[in-house]
Every structure is written in C-alpha cells, then in structure tokens.
Amino acid sequence: MIMINIKDGESLDKALKRFKKKFEKTGVLRELRSRQAYEKKSVTRRTEVKKAIYIQGLNQEGQA
C-alpha cells in the first residue's frame, strides 16, 4: 500500500501529484495492462530487442 504523508501547509494538489508519481514508479498499471492479454515469449523477446535497438540508436545520436 502506498502511503503519502501530507506536510503542514501542503496543498492537496501537490500531495496528489506525489502520490501519482509514487504509484507510477510501482508499475502496477503497466503490469495490469500486460496481463490482460497473453503474449507469447517470442513476441515479448522481439519487442525487447526492438526497444534495445531504438534506445541504442538514441544514445549514438546523442554522442555524435
């Protein structure tokens, strides 16, 4: 369970923003979406490789 302590004088909007950020880091929604439909291991691996190639390309662009 995610706990957020609200500081004295802190607005509810800021506390809600901190909660959302913490919730996003846990990855609960991402995992829920991935579990909605079964994905074969070969497809999962293929998407991981595509992501790695994309990220590697971005890193090489930044260095050049």
Secondary structure, DSSP 8 states (H G I E B T S, - for coil): -------TT--HHHHHHHHHHHHHHHTHHHHHHHHHS---HHHHHHHHHHHHHHHHHHHHHHH-
